[in-house]
């Protein structure tokens, strides 16, 4: 499975390692993804999401259902 946050859509970015001699080699910056279970109060079910830590903070602040609705409206919600 790809390293993509299911809420925010954050994904791997590409950049350079730059040495002291200014040599540049490609590297990857991975998002801080965690697999986490959330309880959906309206349905009484647990769901498992692969989310970034910033998305976990947003869920804690706004609630799971409001965050899912916002992500769906923005088009960043992935299956």
PEQUI-V128730 format. One record per run of one state. SS is the DSSP state (2 for helix, 1 for strand, 0 for the rest). FROM is the first residue (numbers start at 0). TO is the last residue. If there is no record, write none. Layout:
# PEQUI-V128730
ss->(SS SS)
from->(FROM FROM)
to->(TO TO)
This chain:
# PEQUI-V128730
ss->(0 1 0 1 0 1 0 1 2 0 2 0)
from->(0 12 18 23 29 32 40 44 52 62 63 74)
to->(11 17 22 28 31 39 43 51 61 62 73 78)
